[in-house]
């Protein structure tokens, strides 16, 4: 290097720009060998100057025909970026401005490289590009609103959902989204919450460009500027109309009786509780009337459920026409109706109403099959004399009705005579205890088949009682009594024990194991030692907890829902699975269904009976299957008796079928020989229910 070149180099090194700039600077020969670097470049690269001097700068190692060299020789400078590595091998984007240093006008002697780390800048640019792509491609509609609540920007999904183009809404307020279902006041409240809290989530009804209404789930949040003030609001939303409609079906299923369109059991209980609350506040009386229809079963058996349902609707219509707005009429279930009479001043009013009801229902009903007569049995309880809570009044009105039916009275108030009924109840209760000691209880099994493959996938075990000297006792008689007396706890524990032993027996004889579902009563779950008892049975029989699936009815969650769910979670920790039985009989609710560790849902057979003739039943069955599948829950339809029922359920993608179409309930030994030893049936899941 000539002396004059050294002088120029030293001048550059001594310059304030070279020493104090916040950019890394490198001086190289025209061949690219490093002559000097400043302190900022040392910080940028991690190398010390003495480690770099004499080394080739990687950007200048390009071939001679590289565009970089061409631009440097033609223009004397080059601007760009390249990927480089620090001393610790950290990869970074290096921004470069290369300038040629001349000794004379046309006599270049050095290159001066001004370097900076632009990695973060590029990262932010990439994130911005990604954000734009996400914004443009999201399935959820997005609307950006300024602080004056004017539309600033929308994405394509917004247009797809609402029908509005960006040009239709840009710069406009949100009036186009208002509907009578929400109203301006609702949106003003949302705006107030956004201003106060900076975020809001909820469901909104909006109107599309074509005028159609749709439901959408919205999540809105404020975007702050550099001063920490809200500059924009971003709202993301999705069309949930279909889901809302399905939920409405289930809500109706939970609150309205599908046959009569009257309030169902759950809805009636809520209204009774409200009536009691009002009566307590204003010192009034409330009368509860419980009605049972004699001879209804005969109509059902002789003419079928379609005619029976028509008769039930006519009964409901006659009661509503008779009582008008003076009473709340509900269908309790089966052939039972319930009524609430509020603001009663004395019992003479209640008596007059009861007589009118009896006389109205005693008149014949004109059906296509001819005149049909039914005999109403009426029981009455009164608040506050007969109870302060809804369940007390219902229980006592039911008992009064039973006495009226037995003694063939038109109606009966709850009284001391009703209590006498308990003597016979106690006798049967003692007999249940003796029947357990004498091994009079046994199980029958009914197979469950996959509707897709036709293969066995499970079986339900039905509890039976062969009462010594009298023969079989209907489960409809002894199960409710066992519930009422609390004996279901001991009886249920016996069933668990028998099921576990059966699992072990089948495993030894067929070399197979089976997940077994056992119907569990609310009283069993309320037992603080329930989980401990189950653990002991599992341990003593040597089976794994994973082979048990507890089957629950919806009524389990009517009282103390939190404690019930806690008890289920304790069982779940053992490895036990859960199924929900008789879904849709009055307590159906998505809110608790989502919270339960349920793997399987059973549609109550009452919906299958006239499903092919009753469009509302078919719609409800389809909706229940869709909702269950959306929650990842398998669906079982029980009570299948016709091939047309099976075909309909297959089309609705129901998972499992059960009923007389496939097999009647049979003993365990027969199940083993006819089903479990068949080589063509490889998947077996057993569902055991106390009924």
Secondary structure, 3 states (H helix, E strand, C coil): CCHHHHHHHHHHHHCHHHHHCCCEEEEECCCCEEEEECHHHHHHHCCCHHHHCCCECHHHHCCCCCHHHHHHHHHCEEEEEEEEECCCCCEEEEEEEEEEEEEECCEEEEEEEEEEECHHHHHHHHHHHHHHHHHHHCCCEEEEEECCCCEEEECHHHHHHHCCCHHHHCCCCCHHHCCCCCHHHHHHHHHHHHHHHCEEEEEEEEECCCCCEEEEEEEEEEEECCCCCEEEEEEEEEECHHHHHHHHHHHHHHHECCCCCCECHHHHHHHHHHHHHHHHHHCCEEEEEEEEEECHHHHHHHHCHHHHHHHHHHHHHHHHHHHHHHEEEEEEECCEEEEEEEEECCHHHHHHHHHHHHHHHHCCEEECCEEECCEEEEEEEEECCCCCCHHHHHHHHHHHHHHHHHHCCCEEECCHHHHCHHHHHHHHHHHHHHHHHCCCEEEEEEEEEECCCCCEEEEEEEEEEEECCCEEECHHHHHHHHHHHCCHHHHHHHHHHHHHHHHHHHHHHHCCCCEEEEEECHHHHHCCCHHHHHHHHHHHHCCCHHHEEEEEEHHHHCCCHHHHHHHHHHHHHHCCEEEEEEECCCCCCHHHHCCCCCCEEEECCHHHHCCCCCHHHHHHHHHHHHHHHHCCCEEEEECCCCHHHHHHHHHCCCCEEECCCCCCCECHHHHHHHHHCCCCCCCCEEEEECC
